[in-house]
Amino acid sequence: MIDENCARLRTHQGNIRRYRHLLETSLTDLEREYIGKRLLEEQLAIEMLSARAPSEASSPDPRAAQWV
């Protein structure tokens, strides 16, 4: 489960990098608005995944604790 969450975090972080890069290019207002919304969604997804991490850290499985 922790490996899956790490993979999700990496995916969201990669998407954020791509969206930020796109915002540095020439875009229409509509495109800029859409990418801005997607960027916020990705940031929210990271916050939600990060908020769940402490409950997993208290897992009784000692293998899970090594990834925290």
PDB file as gemmi writes it, atoms N, CA and C in Angstrom:
CRYST1    1.000    1.000    1.000  90.00  90.00  90.00 P 1                      
ATOM      1  N   MET A   1       0.826  -1.199   0.000  1.00  0.00           N  
ATOM      2  CA  MET A   1       0.000   0.000   0.000  1.00  0.00           C  
ATOM      3  C   MET A   1       0.867   1.258   0.000  1.00  0.00           C  
ATOM      4  N   ILE A   2       1.933   1.245   0.765  1.00  0.00           N  
ATOM      5  CA  ILE A   2       2.792   2.417   0.830  1.00  0.00           C  
ATOM      6  C   ILE A   2       3.495   2.626  -0.496  1.00  0.00           C  
ATOM      7  N   ASP A   3       3.938   1.540  -1.125  1.00  0.00           N  
ATOM      8  CA  ASP A   3       4.567   1.656  -2.445  1.00  0.00           C  
ATOM      9  C   ASP A   3       3.594   2.259  -3.454  1.00  0.00           C  
ATOM     10  N   GLU A   4       2.344   1.865  -3.351  1.00  0.00           N  
ATOM     11  CA  GLU A   4       1.313   2.390  -4.252  1.00  0.00           C  
ATOM     12  C   GLU A   4       1.129   3.894  -4.025  1.00  0.00           C  
ATOM     13  N   ASN A   5       1.111   4.311  -2.764  1.00  0.00           N  
ATOM     14  CA  ASN A   5       0.966   5.731  -2.461  1.00  0.00           C  
ATOM     15  C   ASN A   5       2.174   6.524  -2.938  1.00  0.00           C  
ATOM     16  N   CYS A   6       3.362   5.968  -2.809  1.00  0.00           N  
ATOM     17  CA  CYS A   6       4.573   6.638  -3.305  1.00  0.00           C  
ATOM     18  C   CYS A   6       4.500   6.807  -4.811  1.00  0.00           C  
ATOM     19  N   ALA A   7       4.026   5.797  -5.492  1.00  0.00           N  
ATOM     20  CA  ALA A   7       3.885   5.880  -6.944  1.00  0.00           C  
ATOM     21  C   ALA A   7       2.863   6.950  -7.322  1.00  0.00           C  
ATOM     22  N   ARG A   8       1.783   7.015  -6.576  1.00  0.00           N  
ATOM     23  CA  ARG A   8       0.766   8.038  -6.848  1.00  0.00           C  
ATOM     24  C   ARG A   8       1.332   9.432  -6.618  1.00  0.00           C  
ATOM     25  N   LEU A   9       2.084   9.596  -5.526  1.00  0.00           N  
ATOM     26  CA  LEU A   9       2.693  10.900  -5.247  1.00  0.00           C  
ATOM     27  C   LEU A   9       3.637  11.313  -6.371  1.00  0.00           C  
ATOM     28  N   ARG A  10       4.454  10.380  -6.838  1.00  0.00           N  
ATOM     29  CA  ARG A  10       5.381  10.691  -7.939  1.00  0.00           C  
ATOM     30  C   ARG A  10       4.614  11.088  -9.202  1.00  0.00           C  
ATOM     31  N   THR A  11       3.520  10.412  -9.460  1.00  0.00           N  
ATOM     32  CA  THR A  11       2.714  10.728 -10.638  1.00  0.00           C  
ATOM     33  C   THR A  11       2.126  12.132 -10.527  1.00  0.00           C  
ATOM     34  N   HIS A  12       1.562  12.450  -9.367  1.00  0.00           N  
ATOM     35  CA  HIS A  12       0.988  13.785  -9.172  1.00  0.00           C  
ATOM     36  C   HIS A  12       2.070  14.863  -9.258  1.00  0.00           C  
ATOM     37  N   GLN A  13       3.232  14.602  -8.685  1.00  0.00           N  
ATOM     38  CA  GLN A  13       4.324  15.574  -8.749  1.00  0.00           C  
ATOM     39  C   GLN A  13       4.787  15.788 -10.189  1.00  0.00           C  
ATOM     40  N   GLY A  14       4.852  14.725 -10.962  1.00  0.00           N  
ATOM     41  CA  GLY A  14       5.216  14.842 -12.371  1.00  0.00           C  
ATOM     42  C   GLY A  14       4.191  15.653 -13.144  1.00  0.00           C  
ATOM     43  N   ASN A  15       2.921  15.425 -12.847  1.00  0.00           N  
ATOM     44  CA  ASN A  15       1.861  16.191 -13.508  1.00  0.00           C  
ATOM     45  C   ASN A  15       1.968  17.671 -13.158  1.00  0.00           C  
ATOM     46  N   ILE A  16       2.263  17.961 -11.904  1.00  0.00           N  
ATOM     47  CA  ILE A  16       2.413  19.350 -11.473  1.00  0.00           C  
ATOM     48  C   ILE A  16       3.565  20.011 -12.212  1.00  0.00           C  
ATOM     49  N   ARG A  17       4.680  19.314 -12.359  1.00  0.00           N  
ATOM     50  CA  ARG A  17       5.817  19.878 -13.118  1.00  0.00           C  
ATOM     51  C   ARG A  17       5.410  20.178 -14.560  1.00  0.00           C  
ATOM     52  N   ARG A  18       4.690  19.250 -15.178  1.00  0.00           N  
ATOM     53  CA  ARG A  18       4.259  19.458 -16.558  1.00  0.00           C  
ATOM     54  C   ARG A  18       3.307  20.648 -16.673  1.00  0.00           C  
ATOM     55  N   TYR A  19       2.348  20.745 -15.749  1.00  0.00           N  
ATOM     56  CA  TYR A  19       1.396  21.855 -15.796  1.00  0.00           C  
ATOM     57  C   TYR A  19       2.101  23.192 -15.575  1.00  0.00           C  
ATOM     58  N   ARG A  20       3.036  23.239 -14.635  1.00  0.00           N  
ATOM     59  CA  ARG A  20       3.777  24.484 -14.404  1.00  0.00           C  
ATOM     60  C   ARG A  20       4.579  24.872 -15.637  1.00  0.00           C  
ATOM     61  N   HIS A  21       5.161  23.876 -16.285  1.00  0.00           N  
ATOM     62  CA  HIS A  21       5.903  24.151 -17.513  1.00  0.00           C  
ATOM     63  C   HIS A  21       4.966  24.695 -18.594  1.00  0.00           C  
ATOM     64  N   LEU A  22       3.803  24.092 -18.724  1.00  0.00           N  
ATOM     65  CA  LEU A  22       2.833  24.561 -19.714  1.00  0.00           C  
ATOM     66  C   LEU A  22       2.394  25.996 -19.440  1.00  0.00           C  
ATOM     67  N   LEU A  23       2.260  26.351 -18.159  1.00  0.00           N  
ATOM     68  CA  LEU A  23       1.841  27.714 -17.823  1.00  0.00           C  
ATOM     69  C   LEU A  23       2.891  28.750 -18.225  1.00  0.00           C  
ATOM     70  N   GLU A  24       4.113  28.317 -18.449  1.00  0.00           N  
ATOM     71  CA  GLU A  24       5.172  29.230 -18.886  1.00  0.00           C  
ATOM     72  C   GLU A  24       5.163  29.436 -20.397  1.00  0.00           C  
ATOM     73  N   THR A  25       4.291  28.743 -21.099  1.00  0.00           N  
ATOM     74  CA  THR A  25       4.221  28.849 -22.557  1.00  0.00           C  
ATOM     75  C   THR A  25       3.101  29.801 -22.954  1.00  0.00           C  
ATOM     76  N   SER A  26       2.984  30.022 -24.232  1.00  0.00           N  
ATOM     77  CA  SER A  26       1.939  30.890 -24.768  1.00  0.00           C  
ATOM     78  C   SER A  26       0.628  30.100 -24.826  1.00  0.00           C  
ATOM     79  N   LEU A  27      -0.351  30.542 -24.053  1.00  0.00           N  
ATOM     80  CA  LEU A  27      -1.648  29.859 -23.991  1.00  0.00           C  
ATOM     81  C   LEU A  27      -2.773  30.874 -24.105  1.00  0.00           C  
ATOM     82  N   THR A  28      -3.925  30.386 -24.544  1.00  0.00           N  
ATOM     83  CA  THR A  28      -5.116  31.228 -24.516  1.00  0.00           C  
ATOM     84  C   THR A  28      -5.597  31.311 -23.070  1.00  0.00           C  
ATOM     85  N   ASP A  29      -6.475  32.245 -22.803  1.00  0.00           N  
ATOM     86  CA  ASP A  29      -7.023  32.377 -21.450  1.00  0.00           C  
ATOM     87  C   ASP A  29      -7.759  31.108 -21.031  1.00  0.00           C  
ATOM     88  N   LEU A  30      -8.482  30.510 -21.966  1.00  0.00           N  
ATOM     89  CA  LEU A  30      -9.229  29.286 -21.669  1.00  0.00           C  
ATOM     90  C   LEU A  30      -8.275  28.138 -21.323  1.00  0.00           C  
ATOM     91  N   GLU A  31      -7.209  27.999 -22.103  1.00  0.00           N  
ATOM     92  CA  GLU A  31      -6.222  26.949 -21.826  1.00  0.00           C  
ATOM     93  C   GLU A  31      -5.546  27.177 -20.479  1.00  0.00           C  
ATOM     94  N   ARG A  32      -5.201  28.423 -20.202  1.00  0.00           N  
ATOM     95  CA  ARG A  32      -4.546  28.759 -18.939  1.00  0.00           C  
ATOM     96  C   ARG A  32      -5.470  28.458 -17.745  1.00  0.00           C  
ATOM     97  N   GLU A  33      -6.743  28.760 -17.910  1.00  0.00           N  
ATOM     98  CA  GLU A  33      -7.719  28.480 -16.855  1.00  0.00           C  
ATOM     99  C   GLU A  33      -7.842  26.969 -16.618  1.00  0.00           C  
ATOM    100  N   TYR A  34      -7.929  26.211 -17.699  1.00  0.00           N  
ATOM    101  CA  TYR A  34      -8.057  24.756 -17.585  1.00  0.00           C  
ATOM    102  C   TYR A  34      -6.832  24.161 -16.885  1.00  0.00           C  
ATOM    103  N   ILE A  35      -5.647  24.567 -17.313  1.00  0.00           N  
ATOM    104  CA  ILE A  35      -4.420  24.027 -16.716  1.00  0.00           C  
ATOM    105  C   ILE A  35      -4.307  24.453 -15.257  1.00  0.00           C  
ATOM    106  N   GLY A  36      -4.732  25.669 -14.952  1.00  0.00           N  
ATOM    107  CA  GLY A  36      -4.729  26.129 -13.560  1.00  0.00           C  
ATOM    108  C   GLY A  36      -5.613  25.255 -12.681  1.00  0.00           C  
ATOM    109  N   LYS A  37      -6.780  24.882 -13.192  1.00  0.00           N  
ATOM    110  CA  LYS A  37      -7.681  23.999 -12.446  1.00  0.00           C  
ATOM    111  C   LYS A  37      -7.058  22.619 -12.248  1.00  0.00           C  
ATOM    112  N   ARG A  38      -6.456  22.099 -13.305  1.00  0.00           N  
ATOM    113  CA  ARG A  38      -5.813  20.781 -13.213  1.00  0.00           C  
ATOM    114  C   ARG A  38      -4.665  20.820 -12.210  1.00  0.00           C  
ATOM    115  N   LEU A  39      -3.926  21.903 -12.195  1.00  0.00           N  
ATOM    116  CA  LEU A  39      -2.821  22.061 -11.253  1.00  0.00           C  
ATOM    117  C   LEU A  39      -3.339  22.037  -9.809  1.00  0.00           C  
ATOM    118  N   LEU A  40      -4.423  22.744  -9.556  1.00  0.00           N  
ATOM    119  CA  LEU A  40      -5.018  22.735  -8.221  1.00  0.00           C  
ATOM    120  C   LEU A  40      -5.502  21.338  -7.832  1.00  0.00           C  
ATOM    121  N   GLU A  41      -6.076  20.618  -8.787  1.00  0.00           N  
ATOM    122  CA  GLU A  41      -6.544  19.256  -8.509  1.00  0.00           C  
ATOM    123  C   GLU A  41      -5.377  18.340  -8.138  1.00  0.00           C  
ATOM    124  N   GLU A  42      -4.277  18.475  -8.846  1.00  0.00           N  
ATOM    125  CA  GLU A  42      -3.094  17.653  -8.552  1.00  0.00           C  
ATOM    126  C   GLU A  42      -2.528  17.989  -7.170  1.00  0.00           C  
ATOM    127  N   GLN A  43      -2.488  19.272  -6.837  1.00  0.00           N  
ATOM    128  CA  GLN A  43      -1.987  19.681  -5.532  1.00  0.00           C  
ATOM    129  C   GLN A  43      -2.895  19.169  -4.411  1.00  0.00           C  
ATOM    130  N   LEU A  44      -4.186  19.212  -4.640  1.00  0.00           N  
ATOM    131  CA  LEU A  44      -5.136  18.688  -3.661  1.00  0.00           C  
ATOM    132  C   LEU A  44      -4.955  17.182  -3.482  1.00  0.00           C  
ATOM    133  N   ALA A  45      -4.734  16.483  -4.573  1.00  0.00           N  
ATOM    134  CA  ALA A  45      -4.531  15.032  -4.502  1.00  0.00           C  
ATOM    135  C   ALA A  45      -3.292  14.710  -3.662  1.00  0.00           C  
ATOM    136  N   ILE A  46      -2.236  15.493  -3.824  1.00  0.00           N  
ATOM    137  CA  ILE A  46      -1.022  15.284  -3.012  1.00  0.00           C  
ATOM    138  C   ILE A  46      -1.322  15.538  -1.544  1.00  0.00           C  
ATOM    139  N   GLU A  47      -2.052  16.603  -1.258  1.00  0.00           N  
ATOM    140  CA  GLU A  47      -2.408  16.906   0.133  1.00  0.00           C  
ATOM    141  C   GLU A  47      -3.229  15.779   0.750  1.00  0.00           C  
ATOM    142  N   MET A  48      -4.158  15.233  -0.016  1.00  0.00           N  
ATOM    143  CA  MET A  48      -4.992  14.153   0.498  1.00  0.00           C  
ATOM    144  C   MET A  48      -4.169  12.894   0.759  1.00  0.00           C  
ATOM    145  N   LEU A  49      -3.260  12.564  -0.150  1.00  0.00           N  
ATOM    146  CA  LEU A  49      -2.403  11.395   0.055  1.00  0.00           C  
ATOM    147  C   LEU A  49      -1.486  11.608   1.254  1.00  0.00           C  
ATOM    148  N   SER A  50      -0.975  12.808   1.399  1.00  0.00           N  
ATOM    149  CA  SER A  50      -0.079  13.115   2.517  1.00  0.00           C  
ATOM    150  C   SER A  50      -0.819  13.071   3.843  1.00  0.00           C  
ATOM    151  N   ALA A  51      -2.068  13.462   3.838  1.00  0.00           N  
ATOM    152  CA  ALA A  51      -2.867  13.456   5.064  1.00  0.00           C  
ATOM    153  C   ALA A  51      -3.127  12.029   5.538  1.00  0.00           C  
ATOM    154  N   ARG A  52      -3.180  11.086   4.623  1.00  0.00           N  
ATOM    155  CA  ARG A  52      -3.410   9.688   4.997  1.00  0.00           C  
ATOM    156  C   ARG A  52      -2.145   9.014   5.496  1.00  0.00           C  
ATOM    157  N   ALA A  53      -0.985   9.536   5.191  1.00  0.00           N  
ATOM    158  CA  ALA A  53       0.283   8.892   5.521  1.00  0.00           C  
ATOM    159  C   ALA A  53       0.472   8.659   7.016  1.00  0.00           C  
ATOM    160  N   PRO A  54       0.136   9.610   7.922  1.00  0.00           N  
ATOM    161  CA  PRO A  54       0.363   9.353   9.346  1.00  0.00           C  
ATOM    162  C   PRO A  54      -0.388   8.135   9.879  1.00  0.00           C  
ATOM    163  N   SER A  55      -1.592   7.868   9.401  1.00  0.00           N  
ATOM    164  CA  SER A  55      -2.337   6.709   9.884  1.00  0.00           C  
ATOM    165  C   SER A  55      -1.657   5.417   9.444  1.00  0.00           C  
ATOM    166  N   GLU A  56      -1.017   5.437   8.282  1.00  0.00           N  
ATOM    167  CA  GLU A  56      -0.298   4.261   7.818  1.00  0.00           C  
ATOM    168  C   GLU A  56       0.997   4.072   8.601  1.00  0.00           C  
ATOM    169  N   ALA A  57       1.574   5.156   9.093  1.00  0.00           N  
ATOM    170  CA  ALA A  57       2.811   5.074   9.854  1.00  0.00           C  
ATOM    171  C   ALA A  57       2.586   4.348  11.175  1.00  0.00           C  
ATOM    172  N   SER A  58       1.368   4.400  11.695  1.00  0.00           N  
ATOM    173  CA  SER A  58       1.085   3.724  12.956  1.00  0.00           C  
ATOM    174  C   SER A  58       0.687   2.271  12.747  1.00  0.00           C  
ATOM    175  N   SER A  59       0.846   1.786  11.548  1.00  0.00           N  
ATOM    176  CA  SER A  59       0.516   0.413  11.217  1.00  0.00           C  
ATOM    177  C   SER A  59       1.365  -0.551  12.044  1.00  0.00           C  
ATOM    178  N   PRO A  60       0.790  -1.662  12.522  1.00  0.00           N  
ATOM    179  CA  PRO A  60       1.557  -2.613  13.304  1.00  0.00           C  
ATOM    180  C   PRO A  60       2.556  -3.416  12.462  1.00  0.00           C  
ATOM    181  N   ASP A  61       2.445  -3.319  11.148  1.00  0.00           N  
ATOM    182  CA  ASP A  61       3.341  -4.038  10.258  1.00  0.00           C  
ATOM    183  C   ASP A  61       4.715  -3.347  10.253  1.00  0.00           C  
ATOM    184  N   PRO A  62       5.763  -3.975  10.764  1.00  0.00           N  
ATOM    185  CA  PRO A  62       7.077  -3.318  10.838  1.00  0.00           C  
ATOM    186  C   PRO A  62       7.660  -3.005   9.468  1.00  0.00           C  
ATOM    187  N   ARG A  63       7.273  -3.758   8.453  1.00  0.00           N  
ATOM    188  CA  ARG A  63       7.775  -3.468   7.098  1.00  0.00           C  
ATOM    189  C   ARG A  63       7.226  -2.137   6.614  1.00  0.00           C  
ATOM    190  N   ALA A  64       6.018  -1.767   7.012  1.00  0.00           N  
ATOM    191  CA  ALA A  64       5.409  -0.514   6.603  1.00  0.00           C  
ATOM    192  C   ALA A  64       6.137   0.668   7.256  1.00  0.00           C  
ATOM    193  N   ALA A  65       6.602   0.513   8.467  1.00  0.00           N  
ATOM    194  CA  ALA A  65       7.245   1.604   9.195  1.00  0.00           C  
ATOM    195  C   ALA A  65       8.554   2.025   8.556  1.00  0.00           C  
ATOM    196  N   GLN A  66       9.231   1.140   7.879  1.00  0.00           N  
ATOM    197  CA  GLN A  66      10.523   1.495   7.276  1.00  0.00           C  
ATOM    198  C   GLN A  66      10.392   2.496   6.139  1.00  0.00           C  
ATOM    199  N   TRP A  67       9.219   2.656   5.562  1.00  0.00           N  
ATOM    200  CA  TRP A  67       9.024   3.583   4.440  1.00  0.00           C  
ATOM    201  C   TRP A  67       8.584   4.945   4.890  1.00  0.00           C  
ATOM    202  N   VAL A  68       8.303   5.113   6.141  1.00  0.00           N  
ATOM    203  CA  VAL A  68       7.804   6.413   6.634  1.00  0.00           C  
ATOM    204  C   VAL A  68       8.934   7.342   6.923  1.00  0.00           C  
TER     205      VAL A  68                                                      
END                                                                             
